[in-house]
Each structure stands twice: as C-alpha cells, then as structure tokens.
Amino acid sequence: MKINSKASLLLASGVLATVLAAPETGNAAGSAPHIERQQWSFSGITGTYDKAQLQRGFQVYQNVCSACHGLERLSWRNLVEEGGPEFPEEAVKALAAEWPNQITDGPNDEGEMFERPALLSDPIQGPYKNEKAARAAQNGAYPSDLSLMAKARNPEYHGSVFAHPTHMLRDILTAYQEGGSDYLYALLTGYKDIPSYVRDDKGHLKLVGAEGAGGKKVETCASVVPGEEGRPDECVQLAEGMSYNSAFPGNQIAMPAILSDGAVEYIKGPDGKPQVPETLDQHARDVSAFLRWAADPHLNRRKATGWQALLFLLVTTVLLFLGKKRIWSRIEH
C-alpha cells in the first residue's frame, strides 16, 4: 500500500503541534505538589548560563545557604573557570583563605591532623565535619550538600499514563533539563501561612475562602488525607519544629524560610543602585541558577561542542552526497 507523502507530512506536523502544545495537567494523584516551569537563560538547546546571575547566586549561597550547607563536589577553582561565575582568581584565593570552614589536613610531622585555610584546589566545605555533627546542631535534621541538588531533585509528573509519552516527547524536543532549578525556585518561594479549612456536612475539608468560615470550626492543616468509604477527611497538622511549604511533598519541611526581600545586598552598579531588585523572587532565581551550574558546570561547553558536532556532520553529509553523485554519475544504472 502506498502512503501519500503529503498526508504523512501533515500527520507528523499535527502530532508535533499536539506534543508542543500539550498542557500541564493537574495533580491527579493528590500528594506531590505541582511545580510551575520557569524561564531560565540556560533553557533549551541554545541556552547558556548568565555570568552575572551566577555571581549573584553565589552571593546568596555565601551569605545565606553556607551557614548550613556545603558544596563539597565543587572546588574553589571552579568559580574562576570559563562558563561559570568567572570571578577574578585573586579574589577567589582571598575568599577561600578567609572561608570560616577550614580544611582538615595532615598528619603533620608530629602525626596529628590540623586545620588550614582553603586553597583553590580544595572543595567548598560546609560548617559540619560529618553527618552526626550536622544532625546534632540541626535538631536531628540533616542539611545536605548542595553540589548536585539541582540534579537530584525534579518535579513529579501529574498527568495520566496515556499522556505521559507525549509529555516526555515534548521535553525531549524542547531539551527540557531545568526541572531541578524549577523545583528549587518553587521550594524557596513556597513558604506560606498554613491553610485554614472547615468541614462540610459529610466531614470533607474545604479551604476557607474569601467569604470566611461562616461560623464553622476552623482547622489549620499542613495537608489533607481524603477519607475513604464515606469517612471524614483527616487533617494533618504541622509538626513541632517544621515549616509549611507548598512545594515540598507533604508540605512540612525542617528548613525554615531563609530568604526574604533584602536578605542579600547585591553589588551596586555605577549609579550606586543594585542592577536587579533585591527581592525574595530574585534571590531564589539567582541561587537556583547557581546551584544548577554547580551540578552541571560544563553546560556551556557541552552545548557549544554539540553545535560544532552538528555542523561537522552537516558538512560531511553534504560532501558525501556530492561525492556520491560525482562518482555514480559516470555509471549507467
């Protein structure tokens, strides 16, 4: 059976348009929060890191995140290298030497370990020497290393099983790899007041709207477990020492809200004013981009190499085609 080439092209175009236009579906499963996709300078097949944003992101890490978290898979020299923040080498050397979390080295001539200032070749250490020390200082919670956090976390898919292949194909065609940054941004901006609920006649919990509770008993719930077989919903209250976060699974997180408007003072421009607003949203975007770079510091170089390889293959294909035509043009067939 012959296939009409025009009809095939129209069909393929329709499928592609459907894939690219497929909407994000809501959370049908119920537990994992929905994470909105953000616009990043490094998105897509042509995106690259914004050096100024990476520098601001390191500022946020230095002034806020480093109080609990390390970047032990990242060395100080990486802050100087092309494709990253590209700080001046002497400035990074001075910062490493002044970093409060010194390097344990040794043994010395007496056979003892000792502390020394960090060098460019050393990792960016956090404040704790081991996990037990970290948990003891953080009331049992463990502030994990942030080196690979932007790759270790990703938004969860919420659509149906039938739409999943289309969702994955769209991500492939658009080169979507920013899930970790999207998640981190949502987490850092997701600290909110605990929602208030009231129960209806069947015991189901409903959010208190603008009209108020209407005289009914108000319950504050970190999350709601739907009742089964006619049973009332269960209100899961916020545990002691936890913070409510709308982007964290279960909505309870041990880390308190660490960012706010003006939390970090950015370097001023020639006019004496910050070049970007010093807001919670901007702080969260900048440190999320920086942590993405920390997890994938060679993204710029990899994409440039990929385009060079594509150009090489294109030129090679054209030369092979022309060569084939020249050789076979002398032979009757």
JOVENGI-V378619 format. One line per field, one symbol per residue. ss: DSSP state (H for helix, E for strand, L for the rest). psi: psi as a letter, one per 30 degrees, with the letter a starting at -180 (. if undefined). A space follows every 50 residues. Layout:
# JOVENGI-V378619
ss=???
psi=???
This chain:
# JOVENGI-V378619
ss=LLLLHHHHHHHHHHHHHHHHHLLLLLLLLLLLLLLLLLLLLLLLLLLLLL HHHHHHHHHHHHHLHHHLLLEEEEEHHHHLLLLLLLLLHHHHHHHHHHLL LLEEELLLLLLLLEEELLLLLLEELLLLLLHHHHHHHLLLLLLLLLLLHH HHLLLLLLLLHHHHHHHHHHHHHLLLLLHHHHHHHHHHLLELLLLEEEEL LLLLEEELLLLLLLLLLLEELLEEELLLLLLLLEEELLLLLLEEELLLHH HEELLLLLLLLLLLLLLELLLLLELLLLLHHHHHHHHHHHHHHHHLLLHH HHHHHHHHHHHHHHHHHHHHHHHHHHHHLLLLL
psi=kkkkeeeeeeeeeeeeeeefgklklljfefeklkkkklklfglaffklkj eeeeeeeeeeeefdefffklifgklefffflkfbfhlkeeeeeeeeffkf jlkklalafggkllkllklfflljkafkfleeeeeefghfkjjlkgegef ffkkkkkfalfefeeeeeeeeefghjggeeeeeeeeefggklkkkkllka fggkkkkjaffafhflkkkkkelkjkkkhglllkjjlklkglkkkffkkf gkkfkljfklkgekjlklafgglkflkileeeeeeefeeefeeefifgee eeeeeeeeeeeeeeeeeeeeeeeeeeefffkk.
